[in-house]
Amino acid sequence: MKLYRPRRTPIAAVVSAVLASAATLAPGIVAAQASGALEEILVTATRRGETNLQETPVAVTALDAEALSKMPARNIEGISAAIPNFSAARITAFNAASFAIRGVGQTDIIVYLDSPVAVNIDDFVMPSVQTQLLDTFDIERVEVLRGPQGTLFGKNTTGGLVNVTTKKPSLEESSVELRGLAGSFGLYQLQGALDLPVGETLGLRFVGNYNKSDGYYENGATYGPTFAFVPEWSGLSGAGNGDDVGGDDIFNGRFKALWAPNDDLELLFQYEIVRDRSDAVPSFNDTPREPGCDQFGVSTPTLDDNCVFVWNSIGVTQPDGDPIDHAATTNRNDGFMATGRGQRIDVDGFFLNLGWDLGAVRLDGVAGYREQESRLPNTYTGSVPVSGAGEALSLFDASRDDDRETTQLELRLSSNESEALGWVIGGFYQQNDDVFCVAQMLGINEFFGDPTGNSIPSILCNQQDAEAWAVFGDVSWNVTDQLTLGAGARWTEETKEWTGRPQASVETITGGLSWDDFGEPLDLADFGRTDWPGNAGVRSDEESWSEPTYTVRLGYQFTDDINSYLRYDRGFKSGGYNDQTGTATVILDAFLAPYDPEFADAYEAGLKTSWLENRLRLNGAIFYVEYTDAQRALVTRVCVPSDQVVSFCDDGVTQGRQFQETRFFNAADVTVQGFELEGTALVTDNFTLSANVSYNDGEYDKFEADTNGDGANDVFLSGLPLTRTPEWKYGVQGLYSFDALGGQIDLYGSVAYEDANVFYYSDVDPAFNAVLDERTLLDASVTYTSGDGTWFVRAFGNNLSDERYRIASQVVANLWTHSQFGAPRNYGLQLGMKFGW
């Protein structure tokens, strides 16, 4: 695996190159400047209605429905090409978002973890990364705010915010919009929206979206004879069946009712539904090969001291050939495993948005309740060998299941008409309760002499009740026509209560029952059963955190077309608990204790400019961010020696069982600095060119932790580059439109580059770090729209250069590495129509 080594390219050279590019465009723009201009972009970043992006003093990029419709992206993950310093990947082994901005991003699926990059939909905070990859069909506008959002938006974040606004029902015209898409890998998509005004004050909107695909992976991993499990003389091997895996099967929809009895009042009710029955995400075994480590020819080998990774010792490592063709999933459906049935995610949400213009002030608010049930089985190792008994072996299969209930209420009162003084005050409340169980089938234990690892699941269950409330305010004062001063503050208090039981077999928990006496793992999340002996190990803990966050800023308008700003933001992300606590069969005090909050202090200077009668728009920002007590996950070891006394592992432990447990540490102090530039040029009336470039220079100033509890630090990552922080990132998008065949043809092309970045650090050796690859992706589309605008046909292609690049990768202590890859070259055809009456 390639080791990421950041390149130190001078910032000045890139700035000069971008400015030179802008100068090159200018002659063509001047020739056409009399006939058109770029459209005004409106954003909601100030929380006082909509403001012109060019006059809003924060680094924000916005894409409206028309811009989204031109892009081949099917969900908001695909917009990263158009957003500087916004990196989109996946959580390893899950269809979950790993969004990163300016040095921070989530890399773990931990259900209780607050993401440093939030996603809000119509002001409702999405609490789970598992359902943040929103389809773009029903989106009116998406705004990506970069930097800590510590004052105005929902829960605090230290990295940034993806703020999504969906389309409202029409009060004026009934209409139907239908789209159908067919593409590579058996993909088809059906989308529809129906707007029905009822009288003059009520509008209804029905939106549905169904995605189905076979998946672009092949269940083709072959391992055998795998000598640790298969006698050499048997001739047995573990081979994938060649089926397509990793496909989608998702329905989502929204019903909306908008009531507007007059011009001043709007009430929007929404019901959200998601039914996801996609395949379990397959994995590729990415464990680096170590020479001489996969050579055992006996049924029960001894670990070779020269083999760093256990997987090398048992002959299960990276296969040869295209990784897309060598993914693996066991497809088993027993022992609480359901990789054959795939993942199951059910969402039902109810939301009410209020907008009320009261003259001098305006009242806005959102109240919502959302239920999410997730059943997420996986084959984590990317390998399916055959055991000595001739059966498929789940080296490490698991199903992570949770039921989440989220309630939110937010109210904001803001100034409406004052030109000199603008302000907003408000309050926020969220209750986010989650019950979690993971069932694991650990066939790897057969290697250590446990014959039940592939047949008896172990269960870990816990729950967390989280409550957050905040009050906030922000004021902006136009001192003169040119100078604006602003400041804001927020007080947040969060309380989290955790209850859990150590990992054990169902028999041990219940005193004799087996897994097939229960419908699903969550049936075992009953911590009050006094007749279950395993509940004697249940432990609970509660912690509260309260913190102020704030912002100050200065804006100066040099001319009508040149605006500048300086700002400081303090961000805060709450502490919390870990859903892996108890993996080591007992809950030690050190493991039960929560990790503490993470803080960010961000300094930013920005310039927003328009040129050539608004045919050229160039915006830029430089930033410097210090993160303190940064929350980072590390793998710790707990040993159960032969006397069954559980303790942290010492180097001298040579017998008994050893357990791996992921823990979070406030181990890191981080500094990241860089810049971002983005621009749009109306080169001619028919040709629009957009580009962005961003640079991050970030490293761990201090990253040390004591993972084995002996009082001395044993992990040292100080001075290394940050995870999920590509040093360089750029994107170029072009749209050329012209009249032909009685309608309009749009030619769209996109080039997107992102530097390599570390996803997970190995505590074994830097050569084994899990890295997301450097990549340059080419996308294109051709769209014909009829002259009356009632129908269109679009042909598109993604990843036209057919690159192989990791979108997720995780190193699991000294056991193995597993990864997922982006889609190879793919094509599609989409038909759409819209008519009204």
C-alpha positions, 0 to 999 in steps of 0.5 A: 500500500502506498504511504502518503507523503505530503508534498510541500508545494508553495502556496504562492505558485498555485495562487499565481497559476489560478490568477493567470488562468483568470487573466487568460479567460478575460478576453473572451469574457470581455467580448461577450460581456454586454449580453449577460451576467452570472446569476445571483446566488442566495444562501442562508448562512446568516440565519436571517433569511436569504442573503447574496453569497458575495456579501456573506462573510463566511466561506460557503459554496452553494449549488441550486437545483439547476446546477445539481441537475447538470451534474452526473452526481446521484447524491450529495457525495458527488458534489465534492468536485465543485466544493473546495476543501470538501472531501467525500468518502465512505465509512469503511464497510458501510454506505455511510458518509465520511465528509471531511473539511479543513482537517477533520472528518469522521472515519468510524461508524460508531453510532454515538459519535457526533460528526465534525461535519454536520448535515442539516435537512430543512433545519433538522440535524441528521444524527446518523452518517448512515443516512446522509448520502441524500439523493439530489432529485428533491434538493432546492439548494445545498450549501457547504459552509467551511469552518466551525459552526459554533453559533447558528446551526443546530448542534455545534461542529468543528469542521463545517456543515452541509446545509440542504434545503428541499423543494417546497410544494407549489401553490400556483401550478399543478405539475408532474415530473418523472425521470427514469435512468438506466446504467452500468452494473444493472442500475436503474432509477425511477423518480417522480414528483407531483405538485397539487395546489389545493385552493390558493393557500394549500399545496401538496407535494409527493416525491418518490425515488427508487434505486436498484443496481446489481453492484460493481463488485464481484464476489470473487475472492479466492483463498485456498488452501488456507493452511491455517484452516484447511489441511494441505492434503484436502485440496479445499479452497475458499472461492467467491461464487462470482456473483455481482455484489454491493448493489443498491435497493433503496426507496425513499420519499417525502410527502409535503404539505405547505399552508400559506394563509397569507404572504407573511405565514408559512407552515410546511409539514413533511413526512420522510420515508426510507426503505433500504434493502441494499446488499451488504457492503463487500470488502477487499482484503487489503492486508499487505503481503509480508514475504515468507508469512503465508507458507504454513502447511499444517492444520494448526500453525504457530504464529511466526514472529516475523509476521506482523499481521495475523492474516499473513500468518494464516495465508489470507492477504491481498489477492492478485488482480483487479480489486473490484473482481476480488471483493468478498462477502459470506452471504450467510444468514444464520447466527444473527448474520444476514449478509445474504439478506443485505442491509436493512434501514427503515426511516420514518420522520415527521417535521414541521417548519415555520416561517412567520413575518411579523413586520420588524421581526421574523420567527422561524422554527422547526420541530421534528421526530425521526426514527431510524432502524438499521441492520448492517451486516458485513464480512469485514475481512474481505476473505471467505476461506473454507474451514477444515470441515469443508464449510465457508468460514466467517473469519470476522462477520458482524451485524451492527444493529441499532434503533434510534429516535431523534426529537428536535425543536428550534426557534429563531427570532430575527430582525427583518427590515433594519439596514443598520442592525441585524440580529438573530436570537434562538434556542435549540433542543435535541433528544437523541436516544439509541439502542445498539447491539453487534453480533459477531461470528469470529471464525478466526478463533478456530485458529486459536483453538476455539471450535465454536467461533464459526457457529456461535455468535457473541453479542455486545449491547449498549444504549445511550440517551443524549440530550442537548440544548442551547441558546444563541444570539448573533448581531451584525452592525453596519457601522458605515456603508462599507464597514460591518462588525459582527459577533455571536455567542452560543451556550450549549449543554449536553448530557449523555447517559450510557448503559451497557453489558460486556460481550458474551455468547447468548448462552452466557447472557441468558443462562442457557438460551441460544441465538435461534430463541431470539428474532434479532440481536436487539432482543438481547438489549434488555438490561433489566432482566434479573433472570439473565446472569449476564446482566450482572455485568451491566454498567452505567455512566452519565456525564454532562458538558457545558461550553460557550462558543462564539464568533467575531467578524469584520467585513469591509466593502471596497467597491460594489463588487469587492467584499472582504472579511476577517473572522474568528470562530470557536467551535465545540464538539461534545464528548461521549461514549463508545459503542464498542465498550465491553468488547473485551468481555468486561467493562474496565473503569478506564473503558467506561469513562467518556472521552472529553469535548473537542475544540476548534479555534479558527481564523479566516480572511476572505475576499469575494469579488465580481468582475467584468459586469458580473461575468467573472466571479472569484472568491478566496479565503485563507484559514488557520485552525487549531484543534485541541483535545481532538477526538481520535480512535485507537485500538487497545488490547485487553488480555484474559490470562488463564486465571481469568483476571482481566487486565490490560495486556503487558508485553509479557503475557504469553497465554490466555485470550487477547481482545481488541477494543476501539477506544476514543482518546483526546490524544491530539492537538492539531494545526491546519492552515491553507487556502481555497479559491473558487471562480465562475466565468461566463466565458460566452453567453453559451459557455460557463466555466467553474473551477476551485482549488484548495490546499491544506497543510495540517499535522498532529502537533501532539498525538500520544496515548496510553492504550494499554493502561500501564501509565506510559504512552505507547502510541506516538503520531506527533508530526504526522499528517492529519487523517482525511486531509488531502493536501491538494484538491481541485475541480474544473467544470464546464457547461456549453449550451447551444440550440439545435434540433428544435431544442437545446443541447448541454455539454457538461464536463468535469475534472476532479483531483484529490490528493492521497490522504491517510484514513487510518494509522497503523500502530504496527508500521507506517508501511501498513497505514490505510490510505485513500489514493490520489485520484483524478476523475473525469465525468461528462454528460450530454443533455438534449432538452425539448424546445418547450422544456417539457422533456429531456434525454441525457447520456452520461459517463463517470470515471471515464479514465477507469481509475481504481481508488479507495473510498474507505480503508481501515487497518484493524490493529495487527490483524488485517486491513480491509477496503472499498473502492470507487465505481469503475468506468460507468455509463447511463441514459436518463429520460425526464419529463415535466408538464403542468396544468 
